[in-house]
Amino acid sequence: MNRGFTSHLSELGEFAELSDALKKGGMYELSGVLDVAKGQIIDALSKQSDGGRKLVVFASEKTAEEFADEYRHIEQETVFFPAKDVLFYQSDVKGNTLTRQRLMALRALSTEDDVTVVTTIDALMNRLPEPEELSDAIITLKSGEEYDFTALQRKIVDLGYENVSQVDAPGQFAVRGGILDVFPLTDDVPVRIEFFGDEVDSIRIFDAVSQKSDETIDEVRIDPAMEMVLTKSKLDAGLKRLKADFDKRYKELRTDMKTEESFRLKTSYEDLRDRLLSGDYSQADGYLTYFESDTKSLLDYFPKDTLLFLDEPARLVERGEVLEKEFVDSMARRVENGSALSGQLQMLASSKEVLARCMNLTGVMLPQISGNNGGLKPVDRFYLHQISINSYQNSLDTLKKELSAYQKQKYRVYLLTASRTRGSRLADDLREDGLSVFFSEDENAEVLPGQTLITLGFIRRGFEYPDIKVVYISESDIFGAVKKKKKKKKRYGGGDAITSFSELTPGDYVVHEDHGLGIYEGVKKIEHDHVTRDYIEISYAGGSTLYILATQLDTLSKYGSIGDKKPKLNSLGDGQWKKTKAKVKSAVGEVAKDLVELYALRQQNQGYVYGPDTEWQREFEESFPYDETDSQLAAIEDVKNDMESPKIMDRLICGDVGFGKTEIAMRAAFKAVQENKQVVYLVPTTILAQQHYNNFRERMKNYPVSIGMLSRFHTAAQNRETIKGLKNGTVDIVIGTHRVLSKDVGFKDLGLLIIDEEQRFGVTHKEKIKEMKKNVDVMSLSATPIPRTLHMSMTGIRDMSLLEDAPMDRTPIQTFVFEENDEMVREAIERELDRGGQVYYVINRVNQIADVAAKIEEMVPEANVAYAHGQMSKNRLEEIMTDFVNHDIDVLVATTIIEIGLDISNVNTII
């Protein structure tokens, strides 16, 4: 929703009174506000208070993230501050994604005057160091200025950066001679700083994949990579407190003859101590209270004039109490069994203490029902009368009737859309029916009583203010889908491929014909038998190094890769490289035979040439409810170019699970169907067929597209009807397993074959697929293509599009590594079940899988547990996976068979 849509709120008496009251200070109640309207109300109240920083607190992390995502359409400077999961911060290894998110929010808070921070009660209860500690620790380096190079390296370690040989991820730094590479945790790109002595000679941005320098900049800011700065004095003091606490608890356990618990405590303490003394601070966050004598809350990072909003205060109180009890009970058990120290019980602040501080600030509580505040007492209470509107179920006739009624009652109507084209066209259509409608991109355009303004903006659902006769209608109210337009931001990584060996710089990957993949470290002069020569230095796995004469350059070749992942280095002398070469050599004959027989034939034939996108195609694509990534848009363009050319399409779409391969397939299928071509979507499993069938039907329900399915989930009669429809042309798209390849299945006019994970089909099925491929467009989808497929794509015989970008606002994955610990497993499962999710428990030992499932049932009796593995009968396996997809199973103990590509969005935890 745009800023221009809040001016009329001053016409509401209660809103105006609340605005005036806030200028006096204190916490007030505003009830009656619908969830979809809270962003508008918060923005309007903030503008009445002359802007400034805002803090919005929710009970649920999911709700908070959704609100932050929506509120960015109103206020671009909106950040989400997630809670730190203190129960899991003692892990041996954990990712820094969550820390990065939190520190980026704190950075925005310190640099932006009008920033809005959205968070949860959990995050407010997390303890933090003093704000000055983080701001004072920031390192700013400027070109041409001098810095003590040695002291600088030490300070970067103090900030929590990991010293590595090659920087390729946030939170890392590397030193090579007078060159300092660092990837600031709160930035999207790494920088290379070249020193001449202690003077900064240059600062350049470089690519994390190719390691090549690019743009020159004047200065760089390096923020801390952890939430506290461990200077030597602070480290020493913290270690002293840790030792005192350890000695006391260790003595108690020994006195009580708890040998196992005392051994566990001693081992974990010594490991922590040794890590800290060696400069590894990865576990320090779990012991913050030992190193910080005076901890603070996120509230202390805001100025006094901050406006605070508490969503559903009763839920905040309830969630705070539950979290506190959960934390205290868990930590008490850990202290008892030697897994934690008593000082760690102070890692979480009291919920009552935090909420009491909130009530002393200026702000608004937003309960749906007046007085439902969980015991929190507002200074005064106000109420807004809002009403939800009904969905128009994709019916323009219903919309026209409603708008006509609004026009007669002199309502001012705001209809928000994400598309200029759709908005302008809709205004034209509605005007033809005599309605007073106009389209404008001006957010401050005047809307008179009885008029409807169609403009660019976003709200999740529509609502109205009956007291002042104002109504908002969202695009999803009309079309049943929400499309949120955002500026796309390219993540770090994704550099250009090396085009010639002369471009190599130290750190690049190279392949030696006899020893395999290694890292080029540069050219080194070595004296042998009183003769000095230039040698190329290549490092391999395990710390091995190979030196070859510069004259043997022809034994090296550049390394070409697909995607941005770091490749696995070979080891010198282990024979693995020779085995790899032998496998490749044996496969060459098979590849050549396939290419000669199939691709020569395809090159001789011409394919069907599709026309440009139709109006329906554009509408169908605009109804996609998510933001496409840059690489997804590029892949869609590649596919359309293929289909609109006489060349028969044979394209591989390669991308990770959830990166949008299916949407690309849907758009291609829809394009084909519009020109009366039939489409086959071939999948490896029955469950996957059912999922795609449901998704296709949902996406295309508003268009005259007939979709059928051939699989064991349909009866024989249903399958016969689908086959009949394929032959006479009444079925446009068929989704199915290898049943589609049967002899009795024929087509009236097959135009497009889509193959999902082709490598999962057997030899016999692949032969049938080859026959189908001869004269139709083919699109293959895969997250893990086999080497042969990759080779054909990389050599240009098959075309390939890479989906390299994760979807916008995809929740970062938090990874924690522990020694096997039943307590942690139980807590992780219970936590996931509490939020209505499901869990994968992966174990690759089939003979133990039933015992593990039984153990989990005993640990978490409220969970419905099942197990699955590849040695089960196909029918039984599909039955279990179907139950899991339908949420009839809470925890699935399984082997890596789970990687079959099912889209189960409710599974948020994997153990």
SULMOKA-V774061 format. One record per residue. N is the residue number from 0. RES is the residue in three letters. OMEGA is omega in whole degrees, 0 to 359 (999 if undefined). NEAR is the number of other ideal C-beta (glycine too) atoms within 10 Angstrom. Layout:
n={N	N}
res={RES	RES}
omega={OMEGA	OMEGA}
near={NEAR	NEAR}
This chain:
n={0	1	2	3	4	5	6	7	8	9	10	11	12	13	14	15	16	17	18	19	20	21	22	23	24	25	26	27	28	29	30	31	32	33	34	35	36	37	38	39	40	41	42	43	44	45	46	47	48	49	50	51	52	53	54	55	56	57	58	59	60	61	62	63	64	65	66	67	68	69	70	71	72	73	74	75	76	77	78	79	80	81	82	83	84	85	86	87	88	89	90	91	92	93	94	95	96	97	98	99	100	101	102	103	104	105	106	107	108	109	110	111	112	113	114	115	116	117	118	119	120	121	122	123	124	125	126	127	128	129	130	131	132	133	134	135	136	137	138	139	140	141	142	143	144	145	146	147	148	149	150	151	152	153	154	155	156	157	158	159	160	161	162	163	164	165	166	167	168	169	170	171	172	173	174	175	176	177	178	179	180	181	182	183	184	185	186	187	188	189	190	191	192	193	194	195	196	197	198	199	200	201	202	203	204	205	206	207	208	209	210	211	212	213	214	215	216	217	218	219	220	221	222	223	224	225	226	227	228	229	230	231	232	233	234	235	236	237	238	239	240	241	242	243	244	245	246	247	248	249	250	251	252	253	254	255	256	257	258	259	260	261	262	263	264	265	266	267	268	269	270	271	272	273	274	275	276	277	278	279	280	281	282	283	284	285	286	287	288	289	290	291	292	293	294	295	296	297	298	299	300	301	302	303	304	305	306	307	308	309	310	311	312	313	314	315	316	317	318	319	320	321	322	323	324	325	326	327	328	329	330	331	332	333	334	335	336	337	338	339	340	341	342	343	344	345	346	347	348	349	350	351	352	353	354	355	356	357	358	359	360	361	362	363	364	365	366	367	368	369	370	371	372	373	374	375	376	377	378	379	380	381	382	383	384	385	386	387	388	389	390	391	392	393	394	395	396	397	398	399	400	401	402	403	404	405	406	407	408	409	410	411	412	413	414	415	416	417	418	419	420	421	422	423	424	425	426	427	428	429	430	431	432	433	434	435	436	437	438	439	440	441	442	443	444	445	446	447	448	449	450	451	452	453	454	455	456	457	458	459	460	461	462	463	464	465	466	467	468	469	470	471	472	473	474	475	476	477	478	479	480	481	482	483	484	485	486	487	488	489	490	491	492	493	494	495	496	497	498	499	500	501	502	503	504	505	506	507	508	509	510	511	512	513	514	515	516	517	518	519	520	521	522	523	524	525	526	527	528	529	530	531	532	533	534	535	536	537	538	539	540	541	542	543	544	545	546	547	548	549	550	551	552	553	554	555	556	557	558	559	560	561	562	563	564	565	566	567	568	569	570	571	572	573	574	575	576	577	578	579	580	581	582	583	584	585	586	587	588	589	590	591	592	593	594	595	596	597	598	599	600	601	602	603	604	605	606	607	608	609	610	611	612	613	614	615	616	617	618	619	620	621	622	623	624	625	626	627	628	629	630	631	632	633	634	635	636	637	638	639	640	641	642	643	644	645	646	647	648	649	650	651	652	653	654	655	656	657	658	659	660	661	662	663	664	665	666	667	668	669	670	671	672	673	674	675	676	677	678	679	680	681	682	683	684	685	686	687	688	689	690	691	692	693	694	695	696	697	698	699	700	701	702	703	704	705	706	707	708	709	710	711	712	713	714	715	716	717	718	719	720	721	722	723	724	725	726	727	728	729	730	731	732	733	734	735	736	737	738	739	740	741	742	743	744	745	746	747	748	749	750	751	752	753	754	755	756	757	758	759	760	761	762	763	764	765	766	767	768	769	770	771	772	773	774	775	776	777	778	779	780	781	782	783	784	785	786	787	788	789	790	791	792	793	794	795	796	797	798	799	800	801	802	803	804	805	806	807	808	809	810	811	812	813	814	815	816	817	818	819	820	821	822	823	824	825	826	827	828	829	830	831	832	833	834	835	836	837	838	839	840	841	842	843	844	845	846	847	848	849	850	851	852	853	854	855	856	857	858	859	860	861	862	863	864	865	866	867	868	869	870	871	872	873	874	875	876	877	878	879	880	881	882	883	884	885	886	887	888	889	890	891	892	893	894	895	896	897	898	899	900	901	902	903	904	905	906	907	908	909	910}
res={MET	ASN	ARG	GLY	PHE	THR	SER	HIS	LEU	SER	GLU	LEU	GLY	GLU	PHE	ALA	GLU	LEU	SER	ASP	ALA	LEU	LYS	LYS	GLY	GLY	MET	TYR	GLU	LEU	SER	GLY	VAL	LEU	ASP	VAL	ALA	LYS	GLY	GLN	ILE	ILE	ASP	ALA	LEU	SER	LYS	GLN	SER	ASP	GLY	GLY	ARG	LYS	LEU	VAL	VAL	PHE	ALA	SER	GLU	LYS	THR	ALA	GLU	GLU	PHE	ALA	ASP	GLU	TYR	ARG	HIS	ILE	GLU	GLN	GLU	THR	VAL	PHE	PHE	PRO	ALA	LYS	ASP	VAL	LEU	PHE	TYR	GLN	SER	ASP	VAL	LYS	GLY	ASN	THR	LEU	THR	ARG	GLN	ARG	LEU	MET	ALA	LEU	ARG	ALA	LEU	SER	THR	GLU	ASP	ASP	VAL	THR	VAL	VAL	THR	THR	ILE	ASP	ALA	LEU	MET	ASN	ARG	LEU	PRO	GLU	PRO	GLU	GLU	LEU	SER	ASP	ALA	ILE	ILE	THR	LEU	LYS	SER	GLY	GLU	GLU	TYR	ASP	PHE	THR	ALA	LEU	GLN	ARG	LYS	ILE	VAL	ASP	LEU	GLY	TYR	GLU	ASN	VAL	SER	GLN	VAL	ASP	ALA	PRO	GLY	GLN	PHE	ALA	VAL	ARG	GLY	GLY	ILE	LEU	ASP	VAL	PHE	PRO	LEU	THR	ASP	ASP	VAL	PRO	VAL	ARG	ILE	GLU	PHE	PHE	GLY	ASP	GLU	VAL	ASP	SER	ILE	ARG	ILE	PHE	ASP	ALA	VAL	SER	GLN	LYS	SER	ASP	GLU	THR	ILE	ASP	GLU	VAL	ARG	ILE	ASP	PRO	ALA	MET	GLU	MET	VAL	LEU	THR	LYS	SER	LYS	LEU	ASP	ALA	GLY	LEU	LYS	ARG	LEU	LYS	ALA	ASP	PHE	ASP	LYS	ARG	TYR	LYS	GLU	LEU	ARG	THR	ASP	MET	LYS	THR	GLU	GLU	SER	PHE	ARG	LEU	LYS	THR	SER	TYR	GLU	ASP	LEU	ARG	ASP	ARG	LEU	LEU	SER	GLY	ASP	TYR	SER	GLN	ALA	ASP	GLY	TYR	LEU	THR	TYR	PHE	GLU	SER	ASP	THR	LYS	SER	LEU	LEU	ASP	TYR	PHE	PRO	LYS	ASP	THR	LEU	LEU	PHE	LEU	ASP	GLU	PRO	ALA	ARG	LEU	VAL	GLU	ARG	GLY	GLU	VAL	LEU	GLU	LYS	GLU	PHE	VAL	ASP	SER	MET	ALA	ARG	ARG	VAL	GLU	ASN	GLY	SER	ALA	LEU	SER	GLY	GLN	LEU	GLN	MET	LEU	ALA	SER	SER	LYS	GLU	VAL	LEU	ALA	ARG	CYS	MET	ASN	LEU	THR	GLY	VAL	MET	LEU	PRO	GLN	ILE	SER	GLY	ASN	ASN	GLY	GLY	LEU	LYS	PRO	VAL	ASP	ARG	PHE	TYR	LEU	HIS	GLN	ILE	SER	ILE	ASN	SER	TYR	GLN	ASN	SER	LEU	ASP	THR	LEU	LYS	LYS	GLU	LEU	SER	ALA	TYR	GLN	LYS	GLN	LYS	TYR	ARG	VAL	TYR	LEU	LEU	THR	ALA	SER	ARG	THR	ARG	GLY	SER	ARG	LEU	ALA	ASP	ASP	LEU	ARG	GLU	ASP	GLY	LEU	SER	VAL	PHE	PHE	SER	GLU	ASP	GLU	ASN	ALA	GLU	VAL	LEU	PRO	GLY	GLN	THR	LEU	ILE	THR	LEU	GLY	PHE	ILE	ARG	ARG	GLY	PHE	GLU	TYR	PRO	ASP	ILE	LYS	VAL	VAL	TYR	ILE	SER	GLU	SER	ASP	ILE	PHE	GLY	ALA	VAL	LYS	LYS	LYS	LYS	LYS	LYS	LYS	LYS	ARG	TYR	GLY	GLY	GLY	ASP	ALA	ILE	THR	SER	PHE	SER	GLU	LEU	THR	PRO	GLY	ASP	TYR	VAL	VAL	HIS	GLU	ASP	HIS	GLY	LEU	GLY	ILE	TYR	GLU	GLY	VAL	LYS	LYS	ILE	GLU	HIS	ASP	HIS	VAL	THR	ARG	ASP	TYR	ILE	GLU	ILE	SER	TYR	ALA	GLY	GLY	SER	THR	LEU	TYR	ILE	LEU	ALA	THR	GLN	LEU	ASP	THR	LEU	SER	LYS	TYR	GLY	SER	ILE	GLY	ASP	LYS	LYS	PRO	LYS	LEU	ASN	SER	LEU	GLY	ASP	GLY	GLN	TRP	LYS	LYS	THR	LYS	ALA	LYS	VAL	LYS	SER	ALA	VAL	GLY	GLU	VAL	ALA	LYS	ASP	LEU	VAL	GLU	LEU	TYR	ALA	LEU	ARG	GLN	GLN	ASN	GLN	GLY	TYR	VAL	TYR	GLY	PRO	ASP	THR	GLU	TRP	GLN	ARG	GLU	PHE	GLU	GLU	SER	PHE	PRO	TYR	ASP	GLU	THR	ASP	SER	GLN	LEU	ALA	ALA	ILE	GLU	ASP	VAL	LYS	ASN	ASP	MET	GLU	SER	PRO	LYS	ILE	MET	ASP	ARG	LEU	ILE	CYS	GLY	ASP	VAL	GLY	PHE	GLY	LYS	THR	GLU	ILE	ALA	MET	ARG	ALA	ALA	PHE	LYS	ALA	VAL	GLN	GLU	ASN	LYS	GLN	VAL	VAL	TYR	LEU	VAL	PRO	THR	THR	ILE	LEU	ALA	GLN	GLN	HIS	TYR	ASN	ASN	PHE	ARG	GLU	ARG	MET	LYS	ASN	TYR	PRO	VAL	SER	ILE	GLY	MET	LEU	SER	ARG	PHE	HIS	THR	ALA	ALA	GLN	ASN	ARG	GLU	THR	ILE	LYS	GLY	LEU	LYS	ASN	GLY	THR	VAL	ASP	ILE	VAL	ILE	GLY	THR	HIS	ARG	VAL	LEU	SER	LYS	ASP	VAL	GLY	PHE	LYS	ASP	LEU	GLY	LEU	LEU	ILE	ILE	ASP	GLU	GLU	GLN	ARG	PHE	GLY	VAL	THR	HIS	LYS	GLU	LYS	ILE	LYS	GLU	MET	LYS	LYS	ASN	VAL	ASP	VAL	MET	SER	LEU	SER	ALA	THR	PRO	ILE	PRO	ARG	THR	LEU	HIS	MET	SER	MET	THR	GLY	ILE	ARG	ASP	MET	SER	LEU	LEU	GLU	ASP	ALA	PRO	MET	ASP	ARG	THR	PRO	ILE	GLN	THR	PHE	VAL	PHE	GLU	GLU	ASN	ASP	GLU	MET	VAL	ARG	GLU	ALA	ILE	GLU	ARG	GLU	LEU	ASP	ARG	GLY	GLY	GLN	VAL	TYR	TYR	VAL	ILE	ASN	ARG	VAL	ASN	GLN	ILE	ALA	ASP	VAL	ALA	ALA	LYS	ILE	GLU	GLU	MET	VAL	PRO	GLU	ALA	ASN	VAL	ALA	TYR	ALA	HIS	GLY	GLN	MET	SER	LYS	ASN	ARG	LEU	GLU	GLU	ILE	MET	THR	ASP	PHE	VAL	ASN	HIS	ASP	ILE	ASP	VAL	LEU	VAL	ALA	THR	THR	ILE	ILE	GLU	ILE	GLY	LEU	ASP	ILE	SER	ASN	VAL	ASN	THR	ILE	ILE}
omega={184	183	184	186	183	186	184	182	179	177	178	184	183	179	180	179	179	179	179	181	182	179	178	182	179	181	184	176	172	182	177	184	178	180	184	183	185	178	179	182	179	179	182	179	179	179	177	180	178	173	183	183	180	176	181	188	179	177	184	178	180	179	180	180	179	179	180	180	181	185	177	176	177	182	185	181	178	181	177	179	184	177	174	182	186	180	183	184	174	184	179	179	175	179	180	183	181	178	179	179	182	182	176	177	178	177	178	180	182	185	183	183	185	184	173	179	178	185	181	176	177	182	177	180	176	177	180	173	178	182	182	182	180	182	180	184	182	177	175	180	181	179	179	180	184	178	176	188	180	180	180	179	180	181	178	175	179	180	176	179	181	179	184	179	179	183	177	180	178	178	181	170	180	179	175	183	179	180	177	173	179	177	181	186	184	178	182	182	176	179	178	183	180	180	168	191	177	181	177	183	179	175	182	171	176	182	184	182	182	182	180	179	182	186	175	178	185	182	178	178	180	178	176	179	175	189	170	182	184	172	183	181	180	178	180	181	180	178	179	178	178	182	180	180	178	182	182	183	180	179	180	181	178	179	180	178	178	187	182	181	180	178	180	180	182	181	182	179	182	177	178	181	182	178	182	181	180	179	177	185	187	181	189	181	180	181	186	184	176	184	180	182	181	182	182	176	174	179	182	180	181	176	185	183	178	176	185	177	180	181	178	186	179	178	178	180	181	181	179	180	179	181	181	179	180	181	182	180	182	182	178	177	181	176	181	183	175	181	182	177	186	180	180	175	181	184	183	178	179	179	178	179	182	182	176	177	178	183	177	180	178	181	185	170	186	174	177	181	182	178	181	189	178	179	178	187	177	176	180	182	177	183	174	180	177	180	174	176	181	177	180	173	177	180	178	178	178	178	181	179	180	180	177	178	178	182	180	181	177	174	167	187	175	179	188	180	179	187	175	182	182	181	180	180	180	178	178	181	183	178	179	178	175	180	180	186	173	178	177	175	180	183	180	180	182	178	181	176	182	180	175	175	172	184	182	180	182	162	184	179	181	179	180	172	184	183	180	177	175	180	176	177	181	177	181	175	184	190	176	178	181	179	182	182	180	171	182	182	182	179	177	180	177	182	178	177	177	184	176	184	182	180	184	173	179	182	179	179	177	179	175	188	181	188	174	190	177	181	178	183	179	180	185	177	182	179	179	183	176	178	180	181	176	178	174	182	179	179	181	180	178	178	180	180	178	175	175	179	179	179	179	182	183	177	180	172	179	179	177	184	174	183	187	184	178	180	178	181	172	175	178	172	182	176	184	180	179	178	180	180	181	179	180	182	182	182	184	181	181	179	182	180	179	183	182	186	187	188	174	179	181	180	181	184	173	181	177	180	179	178	178	180	176	177	177	180	181	178	180	181	178	181	176	191	181	175	175	174	180	182	176	177	179	179	178	178	178	182	180	178	177	185	182	177	180	179	178	184	170	189	174	173	185	180	182	177	178	182	171	180	184	179	177	178	180	182	177	180	180	179	181	183	181	177	174	173	178	185	172	174	187	182	186	184	180	182	179	177	180	180	181	178	179	182	179	181	180	183	187	186	182	182	181	180	180	184	179	178	174	178	181	178	176	179	178	180	178	179	178	179	179	180	178	179	177	182	181	174	180	174	183	184	174	179	182	177	181	176	179	184	183	184	183	181	177	184	175	181	181	181	185	175	178	183	179	179	184	184	181	179	180	183	182	180	181	177	177	179	179	180	180	186	194	185	176	175	183	173	179	180	179	171	182	181	180	183	181	179	178	181	180	179	184	178	175	180	170	177	182	172	181	172	188	188	173	178	178	175	174	183	180	180	175	183	177	180	179	162	183	188	183	181	180	179	180	182	180	180	181	180	180	179	180	179	174	182	179	189	166	171	188	176	186	177	185	183	180	191	180	179	179	179	179	180	180	177	179	181	183	187	181	183	173	188	175	178	182	176	187	180	176	174	183	181	181	181	181	178	180	181	177	177	180	178	181	177	176	177	181	183	178	175	189	170	180	175	181	182	181	173	178	178	180	187	182	178	185	181	175	181	999}
near={23	19	15	17	23	20	12	17	21	13	13	19	11	16	23	14	13	22	18	10	16	20	10	10	14	14	22	20	23	23	19	17	20	17	18	18	23	19	24	23	21	25	22	21	22	21	14	19	16	9	14	15	21	25	24	26	28	27	22	17	18	13	16	24	17	17	23	22	18	21	22	21	20	22	17	12	15	23	20	25	26	23	19	23	16	21	21	16	20	24	19	13	10	21	16	21	16	19	24	19	18	23	24	17	24	23	22	18	21	14	11	13	9	13	21	29	25	29	23	27	29	25	24	23	25	25	19	23	22	16	16	9	18	22	15	9	18	16	17	9	19	13	17	11	11	12	17	10	16	10	10	21	15	13	17	20	17	20	25	25	26	19	14	15	12	16	24	20	17	23	25	22	24	20	19	14	7	14	14	23	23	26	25	26	23	22	19	14	18	24	24	22	23	17	19	10	8	14	14	22	13	16	21	17	17	21	18	23	20	21	22	17	17	14	10	11	14	11	13	21	14	24	20	28	26	22	21	25	20	20	15	9	8	18	17	10	15	21	17	11	16	19	13	13	17	20	11	11	20	18	11	15	20	15	9	10	8	16	11	10	20	19	14	18	24	15	12	19	19	11	12	20	14	10	15	20	10	8	15	15	22	17	18	21	20	21	24	24	18	23	23	19	12	7	18	16	18	24	18	12	21	20	9	7	13	18	23	21	21	29	26	23	25	18	18	25	20	15	20	25	16	15	20	18	11	16	18	12	11	18	22	13	13	21	19	12	16	22	21	22	27	14	18	22	15	13	24	23	20	12	22	13	13	22	22	11	15	21	18	11	18	19	23	23	27	23	23	13	10	14	10	14	22	18	9	18	9	22	14	13	16	21	14	19	12	18	12	14	15	9	16	21	11	15	11	14	9	14	20	18	13	18	22	15	10	23	18	9	12	11	22	20	25	25	25	23	26	19	16	12	12	20	22	16	16	21	21	12	14	22	14	10	13	10	19	17	22	15	22	16	11	11	15	10	14	11	20	9	14	16	19	23	23	23	22	18	23	23	24	20	17	26	22	21	21	12	13	16	17	21	21	24	25	24	26	19	25	21	22	16	16	18	20	17	13	14	8	13	9	13	15	18	18	17	15	11	11	20	8	7	14	7	12	20	13	15	21	19	21	20	18	20	12	11	20	22	18	24	21	20	19	13	11	13	8	12	8	9	4	5	7	9	13	11	19	22	17	25	18	21	16	11	8	16	13	16	13	16	12	11	10	12	11	8	14	19	12	17	17	10	13	15	14	17	10	12	12	10	17	21	17	20	11	14	9	13	20	12	10	14	13	10	10	13	9	9	14	11	9	10	17	10	10	15	14	10	11	15	16	9	13	18	11	8	11	12	19	17	11	21	11	8	16	13	9	16	16	13	16	21	17	16	19	16	12	16	17	20	22	15	19	24	15	16	28	19	11	17	23	18	13	21	24	14	13	9	16	21	25	23	23	22	29	24	23	14	11	14	23	23	26	21	18	25	22	22	20	24	27	23	26	24	22	19	14	11	22	23	29	25	27	27	27	20	20	22	24	23	26	21	19	23	23	13	15	22	14	11	22	20	11	15	14	9	20	16	22	21	26	26	23	16	17	20	9	8	8	14	21	12	15	25	21	13	17	24	14	10	13	13	23	23	27	26	29	26	21	17	20	26	20	13	6	9	18	12	19	14	12	18	22	25	21	26	24	25	22	19	15	17	20	9	6	10	17	14	11	17	20	12	10	17	19	13	15	23	25	23	27	25	24	20	17	14	22	13	13	15	19	17	16	20	21	13	10	8	14	20	18	20	23	18	24	22	24	18	14	15	15	12	13	13	11	17	13	17	9	17	11	6	16	11	15	20	19	16	19	22	24	15	17	22	18	10	12	11	16	22	26	16	22	15	17	11	10	14	8	12	20	12	13	16	20	13	16	23	16	11	17	21	8	9	18	16	22	18	22	22	20	11	10	15	8	11	10	10	20	19	15	20	24	16	15	25	19	9	14	11	21	21	26	23	26	24	17	11	16	19	13	15	21	17	13	17	8	14	19	17	17	13	17}
